[in-house]
Amino acid sequence: MPARPVSPDQVAQYQRDGAVLIRGLFADHLDALRAGVARNMEAPGPYASTNERAGETGLFFDDYCNWQRIPEFARVVRDPALAEVAGALMQSERVQLFHDHVLVKEPGTSMATPWHQDGPYYFVEGRQTVSFWSPLDPVTEATLRCVAGSHLWEKPVLPTRWAKGDAFFDPAPYRPVPDPEAEGMEILEWEMAPGDAVAFHYGTLHGARGNRAETRRRAFSLRLVGEDARYVERPGPTSPPFPGHGMVPGARLREDWFPVLRGGEA
């Protein structure tokens, strides 16, 4: 499959805002991803959650780190076109897989995806990071929402547990979770067709409304890192945890667990 071009303007927007829309990036993989999501929901992995919260309606399913056991996901994550786009956005010759993530909001799901940055949950740090969030259904109100420029904030946002709302770690090193709308922050969001993708930095504050539409909202997310990404220790267990990884601070992610998709000779 030929690499999909990403324009200099898109790269510049990604570097400036921490998020950019790329139309049709996953369009060739829709059938595979829909089949993979169905397989994932029929047989959830050990990290699956239905994010149950008192007073909320509907079903908000999410699960991650399943590409090795779901063949449809395994084929998609190794598409060289995706690695090419990721490398251009991150400005990195090297592109390495971190993990996959599935998020499904059934019709009438009231629970919003809370505002958060992905980076504080992870055991990896670096400026060269990117996530692709691609809906498998048309989205309007339930689309991804990103706060422009938040990936450049000096202090990371406190990670919390989505269902309970409590702090994931000791709050001392982190800033409180903001309310972007009340605080007048610039929020980027787009109506999206199936296969479109938002590319966003691990440091970008993002969230999503509930799904009050009559159709479900399935989304597939792919997390990648570049040349400068290194393992770091956090104040407690990370999400994903990857137990028994054996890495030490300052090391690159081990390639047998996190395959290099581009630039492996570097």
C-alpha positions in Angstrom: 0.0 0.0 0.0 1.5 3.4 -0.9 2.2 5.9 1.8 -0.5 8.5 2.3 1.0 12.0 1.9 0.9 14.3 4.9 1.4 18.0 4.0 3.9 20.4 5.5 1.0 22.4 6.8 -0.3 19.3 8.6 3.1 18.7 10.1 3.3 22.3 11.2 -0.2 22.2 12.8 0.7 19.0 14.6 3.9 20.5 16.0 2.0 23.8 17.0 -1.3 22.5 18.2 -0.6 19.0 19.2 -3.5 17.6 17.1 -4.4 17.5 13.4 -7.1 15.9 11.3 -6.0 13.5 8.5 -8.8 12.5 6.2 -9.1 8.9 5.2 -6.0 7.6 6.9 -7.6 4.3 8.0 -10.2 4.1 5.2 -8.6 1.0 3.7 -8.8 -0.8 7.0 -12.4 -0.2 8.0 -13.6 -3.8 7.4 -10.7 -5.3 9.3 -11.0 -2.9 12.2 -14.8 -3.4 12.6 -14.2 -7.2 12.6 -11.4 -6.7 15.1 -13.6 -4.6 17.4 -16.3 -7.2 17.3 -13.8 -10.0 18.1 -12.4 -7.8 21.0 -15.9 -7.2 22.5 -16.8 -10.9 22.2 -13.6 -11.8 24.0 -12.3 -8.9 26.1 -8.7 -8.8 27.2 -7.5 -8.4 30.8 -7.6 -4.6 30.7 -11.1 -4.3 29.3 -13.6 -2.0 31.1 -17.2 -0.9 30.8 -16.5 2.3 32.7 -19.6 1.9 34.9 -20.5 5.1 36.8 -23.5 5.7 39.0 -26.2 7.8 37.2 -24.8 7.2 33.7 -26.7 5.4 30.9 -25.6 3.2 28.1 -22.3 1.3 27.6 -18.8 2.7 27.3 -16.5 -0.2 26.5 -12.7 0.2 26.2 -9.8 -2.2 26.0 -6.2 -2.0 25.0 -3.0 -4.0 24.2 -4.8 -6.6 22.0 -3.0 -6.4 18.7 -1.0 -9.6 19.3 -4.1 -11.7 19.8 -6.5 -10.1 17.3 -5.2 -10.7 13.8 -7.1 -7.9 12.2 -5.4 -5.4 14.5 -2.0 -7.0 13.9 -2.3 -6.5 10.2 -3.4 -2.8 10.6 -0.7 -1.8 13.0 2.0 -3.0 10.6 0.7 -0.9 7.6 3.8 1.0 6.5 1.6 3.9 5.3 0.6 4.6 8.9 4.2 4.5 10.1 5.2 6.9 7.3 2.6 9.4 8.4 3.5 9.0 12.1 7.2 9.6 11.3 6.4 12.8 9.3 4.3 14.2 12.1 6.7 13.3 14.9 9.7 14.3 12.7 11.3 11.0 13.5 12.8 8.4 11.1 12.2 5.7 13.8 8.6 4.7 14.5 7.9 2.1 17.2 4.6 0.6 18.3 3.4 1.3 21.8 -0.1 -0.1 21.9 -3.6 -0.2 20.5 -6.8 0.9 22.1 -10.5 0.3 21.3 -13.3 2.6 22.5 -17.0 1.9 21.9 -19.9 4.1 23.0 -23.2 2.4 22.3 -26.3 4.6 21.4 -27.5 6.5 24.4 -24.3 6.4 26.3 -24.2 9.5 28.5 -20.7 9.2 30.0 -18.1 11.5 28.6 -14.5 10.5 28.1 -12.9 12.7 30.8 -10.4 15.4 29.9 -6.9 13.9 30.2 -3.4 13.6 28.8 -2.2 10.2 27.8 1.4 10.7 28.7 1.1 10.8 32.5 -0.4 7.3 32.5 2.4 5.9 30.4 5.9 4.8 31.3 7.4 6.5 28.3 8.6 10.1 27.8 9.7 12.0 24.7 8.7 14.8 22.4 8.3 12.4 19.5 5.0 10.7 20.2 1.7 10.3 18.3 -1.7 8.7 18.7 -4.1 8.1 15.8 -7.8 8.1 16.8 -10.0 6.8 14.0 -13.8 6.4 14.2 -15.4 3.4 12.5 -18.7 5.2 12.3 -19.6 8.8 11.4 -19.2 11.1 14.4 -20.4 14.6 15.2 -21.1 15.2 18.9 -19.1 12.1 20.0 -16.0 13.1 18.2 -12.5 13.5 19.8 -11.9 17.0 21.4 -8.3 18.3 21.8 -7.0 21.4 23.6 -4.7 23.3 21.2 -1.2 23.7 22.5 -1.6 21.7 25.6 1.2 19.3 24.7 3.5 22.3 25.3 2.4 22.9 28.9 5.3 22.8 31.4 3.4 20.7 34.0 1.4 17.6 33.1 -2.2 17.1 34.1 -3.1 14.7 37.0 -4.1 11.3 35.6 -7.4 10.0 37.1 -9.5 6.8 36.9 -12.2 7.4 34.4 -15.0 5.7 36.2 -14.2 6.6 39.8 -12.7 10.1 39.1 -10.0 9.7 41.8 -6.3 10.4 41.2 -4.2 7.7 39.6 -1.0 8.9 41.4 -0.1 11.3 44.1 -1.2 14.7 42.8 1.9 16.6 43.9 3.8 16.6 40.6 0.8 17.4 38.5 -1.6 20.2 37.7 -5.3 19.8 38.4 -7.5 18.6 35.5 -8.8 21.8 33.9 -12.2 22.6 32.6 -11.3 23.7 29.1 -14.7 25.2 28.2 -15.0 27.2 31.5 -11.5 28.4 31.2 -11.8 29.5 27.6 -9.2 27.2 26.1 -9.2 26.6 22.3 -10.8 23.2 21.7 -10.2 21.5 18.3 -12.8 19.1 17.1 -14.0 17.8 13.8 -17.0 16.0 12.3 -15.4 12.8 11.0 -16.2 10.1 8.5 -15.3 6.5 9.1 -11.5 6.0 8.5 -10.6 9.7 9.1 -8.1 10.1 11.9 -7.1 12.7 14.5 -3.4 12.5 15.2 -2.5 13.9 18.6 0.5 14.1 20.9 0.7 12.1 24.2 0.8 15.5 26.0 -2.4 16.8 24.3 -5.3 17.3 26.7 -8.3 15.5 25.1 -11.7 14.1 25.8 -15.0 13.2 24.1 -18.7 13.8 24.9 -21.1 10.9 25.4 -22.9 9.3 22.5 -26.5 10.4 22.5 -27.0 9.4 18.8 -29.0 6.4 17.7 -26.0 4.8 16.3 -22.9 3.4 18.0 -19.5 5.1 18.0 -16.6 2.7 17.6 -13.1 4.0 17.5 -9.7 2.5 17.1 -6.6 4.2 18.5 -3.0 3.4 17.7 -0.1 4.7 19.9 3.4 5.2 18.5 6.7 6.6 19.6 9.7 8.0 17.9 13.5 8.2 18.3 13.7 10.2 21.5 11.1 8.1 23.5 12.6 6.5 26.6 11.3 4.4 29.5 10.6 6.3 32.8 9.3 5.3 36.2 6.1 6.9 37.5 4.9 7.3 41.1 2.9 4.1 40.8 1.7 1.4 38.4 1.2 2.7 34.9 -1.6 2.2 32.4 -1.0 0.0 30.4 1.1 -1.8 33.1 3.1 -4.3 30.9 4.1 -6.4 33.9 7.5 -8.0 33.8 8.9 -5.7 31.1 12.3 -5.5 32.7 13.3 -2.1 31.3 15.4 0.4 33.1 15.0 4.2 33.1 16.5 5.8 30.0 16.2 2.7 27.9 14.3 2.6 24.6 11.2 0.4 24.7 12.2 -3.3 24.1 11.7 -4.2 20.5 10.5 -7.7 21.1 7.4 -6.3 22.9 7.1 -3.0 21.0 8.1 -3.6 17.4 9.9 -1.0 15.3 7.7 -0.3 12.3 10.0 2.1 10.5 13.7 3.1 10.7 14.8 0.0 12.6 18.4 0.4 11.5 18.8 3.6 13.5 
